[in-house]
Amino acid sequence: MLQPWPDVERERLASFRVFDVDRVRRTSPRTGKDLDFYIIETFDWVNVVALTDAQEIVLVRQFRHGTGRFTLEAPGGVIDEGEAPEEAAARELREESGFEACELRRLGIVNPNPAIFSNNCTTYLATGCHRVSGVSPDPGEDLEVVTLDRAGLKRAVLAGEVNHALVLAAFAWLEFSDEPHTLIPDAPNAPNASKD
């Protein structure tokens, strides 16, 4: 049976605005040897799959500095210190898109990359979304709000325009949930899908 690897030592190697890098020495329960691992400590995140009453998906287009390219994403971002994940989801939806939801429901949680990241990303479904304001981007972002129907989202995913892994995971949470909403046209749980 597999056993967890106990910590022997932890050292902070670097601290930046959005993450810290730690060296963690752990002992292999199988071999008894100590090995060093490098962990990125960062904030937990939220993503919001936002649907309007017309079943359009609210997305944001933004320039991503890691890739140097534009991407089309679900609204989302960092959970601020002392903030509940649901509060962060509502705030990020409003700031990034200018939309508010009638209802927010947690769909699931993923770890962005458990090999090196310590944080989680929680996905929320926001229904009954309606525009209440303009966008309020952070200083390091410029945002364009885009709404797509299901067919448009599918085309954007297949064309590689939606390629953020955590955003695709957010859409997967919706597909795998028991919610009566789906992003795949003609899926068995799609609204107005034929029930044979």
C-alpha positions as CSV (number, residue, x, y, z in Angstrom):
1,M,0.0,0.0,0.0
2,L,1.3,3.5,-0.9
3,Q,2.2,5.8,2.0
4,P,2.6,9.6,2.1
5,W,6.1,11.0,2.0
6,P,6.8,12.9,5.3
7,D,8.4,16.3,5.3
8,V,11.9,16.5,6.6
9,E,12.6,20.1,5.8
10,R,11.1,23.1,4.0
11,E,12.9,26.2,2.8
12,R,11.4,29.2,1.0
13,L,13.7,29.9,-2.0
14,A,11.9,32.9,-3.5
15,S,8.8,35.1,-3.0
16,F,7.0,36.9,-5.8
17,R,3.8,38.9,-5.9
18,V,1.7,35.9,-7.1
19,F,3.6,32.9,-5.9
20,D,6.4,31.5,-3.7
21,V,8.9,28.7,-4.5
22,D,9.7,26.3,-1.7
23,R,12.2,23.4,-1.6
24,V,10.7,20.5,0.3
25,R,12.8,17.6,1.4
26,R,10.7,14.4,1.9
27,T,11.5,10.9,2.8
28,S,10.5,8.1,0.4
29,P,8.6,5.5,2.5
30,R,9.7,2.8,0.0
31,T,13.4,3.5,0.0
32,G,14.0,5.6,3.1
33,K,16.0,8.1,1.0
34,D,15.5,11.9,1.3
35,L,14.7,13.7,-1.9
36,D,14.2,17.4,-2.7
37,F,11.1,18.7,-4.5
38,Y,10.2,22.2,-5.6
39,I,6.7,23.4,-4.8
40,I,4.9,26.5,-6.1
41,E,2.8,28.0,-3.3
42,T,0.1,30.3,-4.6
43,F,-3.4,31.4,-3.9
44,D,-6.5,29.3,-4.5
45,W,-8.5,30.3,-7.6
46,V,-12.0,30.3,-8.9
47,N,-13.5,29.9,-12.4
48,V,-17.1,30.8,-13.2
49,V,-19.1,29.1,-15.9
50,A,-21.6,31.9,-16.5
51,L,-24.9,31.3,-18.3
52,T,-27.4,33.9,-19.3
53,D,-31.2,33.2,-19.4
54,A,-30.7,32.8,-23.2
55,Q,-28.2,30.0,-22.4
56,E,-25.3,32.0,-23.7
57,I,-21.9,31.5,-22.1
58,V,-20.2,34.6,-20.8
59,L,-16.5,34.6,-21.5
60,V,-13.6,37.1,-21.4
61,R,-10.8,37.5,-24.0
62,Q,-7.5,38.7,-22.5
63,F,-3.8,38.8,-23.3
64,R,-1.9,36.2,-21.2
65,H,1.7,37.1,-20.4
66,G,2.9,33.5,-19.9
67,T,2.1,32.6,-23.5
68,G,2.3,36.1,-25.0
69,R,-1.1,35.4,-26.7
70,F,-4.8,36.1,-26.4
71,T,-7.1,33.5,-24.9
72,L,-10.8,33.2,-24.4
73,E,-11.6,32.1,-20.8
74,A,-14.3,31.8,-18.2
75,P,-14.3,34.7,-15.8
76,G,-12.1,33.8,-12.8
77,G,-9.2,34.7,-10.6
78,V,-7.6,34.6,-7.2
79,I,-9.5,34.1,-4.0
80,D,-8.5,37.1,-1.8
81,E,-7.4,36.5,1.8
82,G,-10.4,36.1,4.1
83,E,-12.8,35.7,1.1
84,A,-15.0,32.7,0.7
85,P,-14.7,31.0,-2.7
86,E,-18.3,31.8,-3.6
87,E,-17.7,35.5,-2.8
88,A,-14.6,35.4,-5.0
89,A,-16.6,33.8,-7.8
90,A,-19.3,36.5,-7.7
91,R,-16.6,39.3,-7.5
92,E,-14.6,37.9,-10.3
93,L,-17.7,37.5,-12.5
94,R,-18.7,41.1,-11.9
95,E,-15.2,42.6,-12.2
96,E,-14.2,40.8,-15.4
97,S,-17.5,40.7,-17.2
98,G,-19.8,43.2,-15.6
99,F,-22.4,40.4,-15.1
100,E,-24.1,39.2,-11.9
101,A,-25.7,35.8,-11.4
102,C,-29.1,35.1,-9.9
103,E,-27.7,31.9,-8.5
104,L,-24.2,30.4,-7.9
105,R,-23.6,26.7,-7.4
106,R,-20.2,25.0,-6.8
107,L,-19.5,22.3,-9.4
108,G,-16.2,21.0,-8.2
109,I,-12.5,21.5,-7.3
110,V,-9.3,20.6,-9.2
111,N,-5.6,20.9,-8.4
112,P,-4.0,22.8,-11.3
113,N,-0.9,20.6,-11.3
114,P,-0.4,18.5,-8.2
115,A,3.2,17.7,-9.1
116,I,4.4,21.3,-8.4
117,F,1.4,23.5,-7.3
118,S,-0.1,23.5,-3.8
119,N,-3.3,25.3,-4.7
120,N,-6.9,24.5,-5.8
121,C,-9.2,25.9,-8.4
122,T,-13.0,25.8,-7.6
123,T,-15.5,26.0,-10.4
124,Y,-18.9,27.7,-10.0
125,L,-21.9,27.6,-12.2
126,A,-23.6,31.0,-12.4
127,T,-27.1,31.0,-13.8
128,G,-29.5,33.8,-14.7
129,C,-26.5,36.1,-15.5
130,H,-27.3,39.6,-16.5
131,R,-25.1,42.7,-17.2
132,V,-25.1,45.2,-14.3
133,S,-21.9,47.3,-15.1
134,G,-18.9,47.6,-17.3
135,V,-15.7,45.6,-16.6
136,S,-13.3,46.6,-13.8
137,P,-10.0,45.0,-14.9
138,D,-6.9,44.8,-12.7
139,P,-4.0,47.0,-13.7
140,G,-2.2,44.0,-15.4
141,E,-5.2,43.0,-17.6
142,D,-7.3,44.3,-20.5
143,L,-10.6,42.4,-21.0
144,E,-13.2,42.0,-23.8
145,V,-16.5,40.3,-22.9
146,V,-17.7,37.7,-25.3
147,T,-20.9,35.7,-25.2
148,L,-21.2,32.5,-27.2
149,D,-23.9,30.0,-27.7
150,R,-23.0,26.3,-27.3
151,A,-22.1,25.8,-30.9
152,G,-19.9,28.9,-30.8
153,L,-18.1,27.6,-27.7
154,K,-17.5,24.2,-29.3
155,R,-16.0,25.9,-32.3
156,A,-13.8,28.2,-30.1
157,V,-12.5,25.1,-28.1
158,L,-11.8,23.1,-31.3
159,A,-10.1,26.1,-32.9
160,G,-7.8,26.4,-29.9
161,E,-9.1,29.8,-28.9
162,V,-10.2,28.4,-25.5
163,N,-7.1,26.5,-24.5
164,H,-6.6,27.3,-20.8
165,A,-6.6,23.9,-19.1
166,L,-8.4,25.1,-15.9
167,V,-11.2,26.7,-18.1
168,L,-11.6,23.5,-20.0
169,A,-11.8,21.7,-16.6
170,A,-14.5,24.1,-15.6
171,F,-16.6,23.2,-18.7
172,A,-16.0,19.5,-18.0
173,W,-17.3,20.0,-14.4
174,L,-20.6,21.3,-15.9
175,E,-20.8,18.4,-18.4
176,F,-20.2,15.8,-15.7
177,S,-22.6,17.4,-13.2
178,D,-26.3,16.6,-12.8
179,E,-27.2,20.2,-13.7
180,P,-29.8,20.6,-16.4
181,H,-27.3,22.7,-18.4
182,T,-24.8,21.5,-20.8
183,L,-22.3,23.1,-23.2
184,I,-22.5,20.2,-25.7
185,P,-25.3,20.6,-28.2
186,D,-27.7,17.6,-28.3
187,A,-26.1,16.0,-25.2
188,P,-28.5,13.9,-23.2
189,N,-28.8,16.5,-20.4
190,A,-29.0,19.5,-22.8
191,P,-32.0,21.8,-22.4
192,N,-34.5,20.9,-25.1
193,A,-32.6,17.7,-26.0
194,S,-34.8,15.0,-27.5
195,K,-35.4,12.2,-24.9
196,D,-35.7,8.9,-26.8
